[in-house]
Amino acid sequence: MIRALEVLLVLGAMGALDTLYYHEWKLRLPETPSAWRELRLHASRDFAYAIVFGSLAWVTWNGLLVWPLACILVFEIVVTLTDFIEEDRTRKLPAGERVMHAVMGITYGIFLALLFPEASEWGGRATGFGSAGYGLISWILTVFATGVLASGLRDLRAAKG
C-alpha cells in the first residue's frame, strides 16, 4: 500500500501545481465567466479526491465498501475525460498544461494498478472500514485532502458567481 500512496502523493503534488500555476495564476479560471462548466467539473473531481486522499490515509475500505471506493475512482476518470473535452471546447490549453494533464493521467493509472491488489484483498474482508496509518504519508495526504476540498469549494463558488 505504501507504493500506491507514494504515487498518490506525487499525483497530489502535480495536481496542486496544475491548479495553482495554470488554473489560478496563469489562466485565472475562477475569474473567467466562460469557465463555469470547467470549474464545476474541477469541483466535482476535487470532492472525489478529498475522499480518496482523506480516507486512504487512515482507513481501508473492506468487504462491500470496496465498491463505493471503486465508484469514486471511476467517477474521477469520467470527470477528467469530460474535463478534457470541455477544455478543448472552450479554451486553448498551454502546452505545459496539456503535458501536465497527460503525465497526471499516466500517474493515476500507476496509482490504480498499485491500489488494485490492496483493494482486492480488502474485498475479501468483513464489510466495514478498517484502521490504517502510514505515518508521515497519512498526514501529508490529510493536508492534500484539506487543500483539495478548499479548492473544490472555491471552484464551485466561482462557477456559481
C-alpha positions in Angstrom: 0.0 0.0 0.0 2.9 2.3 0.7 3.9 2.4 -3.0 0.3 3.2 -4.1 0.2 6.0 -1.6 3.6 7.4 -2.6 2.3 7.6 -6.2 -0.8 9.2 -4.9 1.4 11.8 -3.2 3.1 12.5 -6.5 -0.3 12.8 -8.2 -1.5 15.2 -5.5 1.6 17.4 -5.8 1.2 17.5 -9.6 -2.5 18.4 -9.1 -1.6 21.2 -6.7 1.0 22.6 -9.2 -1.5 22.4 -12.1 -4.2 24.1 -10.0 -2.0 26.8 -8.5 0.1 27.6 -11.6 -2.2 27.1 -14.5 -5.7 27.4 -13.2 -5.2 30.1 -10.5 -2.1 32.1 -11.6 -1.6 31.9 -15.3 -5.2 31.4 -16.6 -7.2 32.8 -13.7 -10.0 30.4 -14.4 -12.1 31.3 -11.3 -12.2 34.9 -12.6 -13.3 33.7 -16.1 -17.1 33.7 -16.5 -17.0 31.3 -19.5 -15.1 28.7 -17.4 -18.1 27.9 -15.2 -18.6 24.4 -16.7 -14.9 23.6 -16.3 -14.9 24.9 -12.7 -17.9 22.7 -11.8 -16.0 19.7 -13.2 -12.9 20.6 -11.2 -15.0 21.0 -8.1 -16.6 17.5 -8.6 -13.2 16.0 -9.1 -11.8 17.8 -6.1 -14.5 16.4 -3.8 -13.7 12.9 -5.1 -10.0 13.5 -4.4 -10.8 14.8 -0.9 -12.4 11.5 -0.1 -9.6 9.5 -1.7 -6.8 11.4 0.0 -8.5 11.7 3.3 -9.8 8.1 3.6 -6.8 6.2 2.2 -4.6 8.0 4.6 -6.4 6.4 7.6 -8.7 3.6 6.6 -9.2 0.6 4.5 -12.5 0.0 2.6 -13.3 -3.6 3.5 -15.8 -6.0 2.1 -18.6 -4.4 0.1 -17.2 -1.0 0.9 -14.6 -1.5 -1.8 -17.3 -0.9 -4.4 -18.1 2.7 -3.4 -14.4 3.4 -3.4 -14.2 1.8 -6.9 -17.1 4.0 -8.0 -15.3 7.2 -6.7 -12.2 6.2 -8.6 -14.1 5.6 -11.8 -16.1 8.8 -11.3 -12.7 10.6 -11.2 -11.9 9.1 -14.6 -15.2 10.1 -16.1 -14.9 13.7 -14.8 -11.4 14.0 -16.0 -12.3 12.8 -19.5 -15.3 15.2 -19.6 -13.0 18.0 -18.4 -10.6 17.3 -21.3 -13.5 17.7 -23.7 -14.7 20.9 -22.0 -11.2 22.4 -22.1 -10.8 21.6 -25.8 -14.2 23.1 -26.4 -13.7 26.4 -24.5 -10.0 27.3 -24.5 -6.6 26.7 -25.9 -4.5 24.9 -23.3 -0.9 26.0 -22.8 1.5 23.2 -24.0 2.8 22.7 -20.4 -0.7 22.3 -19.0 -1.5 19.7 -21.7 1.7 17.8 -20.8 0.9 18.0 -17.1 -2.6 16.5 -17.7 -1.1 13.7 -19.7 1.5 12.9 -17.0 -1.1 13.1 -14.3 -3.3 10.6 -16.3 -0.4 8.2 -16.5 0.4 8.6 -12.8 -3.3 8.0 -11.9 -3.1 4.7 -13.9 0.0 3.7 -12.0 -1.8 4.5 -8.7 -4.8 2.4 -9.7 -2.5 -0.5 -10.7 -0.8 -0.4 -7.3 -4.0 0.0 -5.4 -5.8 -2.9 -7.1 -4.1 -5.7 -5.3 -4.7 -4.0 -2.0 -8.4 -3.3 -2.8 -8.9 -6.9 -3.9 -7.6 -8.1 -0.5 -9.9 -5.6 1.3 -12.8 -7.0 -0.7 -12.3 -10.4 1.0 -12.6 -9.0 4.5 -15.7 -8.4 6.5 -17.6 -5.2 5.4 -16.6 -2.1 7.3 -13.8 0.5 7.5 -10.5 -0.8 8.9 -7.9 1.3 10.6 -4.8 2.2 8.8 -2.0 4.6 9.2 1.2 5.3 7.2 3.0 7.8 9.4 4.0 11.0 7.6 2.3 9.8 4.4 -1.0 9.8 6.1 -0.5 13.3 7.4 0.5 14.7 4.0 -2.5 13.0 2.4 -4.7 14.7 5.1 -3.2 18.1 4.2 -3.8 17.3 0.5 -7.4 16.3 1.3 -8.0 19.6 3.1 -6.4 21.6 0.3 -8.4 19.9 -2.5 -11.6 20.3 -0.5 -10.9 24.0 -0.2 -10.1 24.2 -3.9 -13.3 22.4 -4.8 -15.4 24.8 -2.7 -13.6 27.8 -4.3 -14.2 26.4 -7.8 -17.9 25.7 -7.0 -18.4 29.2 -5.7 -16.6 30.7 -8.7 -18.8 28.6 -11.1 -21.9 30.0 -9.5 -20.8 33.6 -9.4 
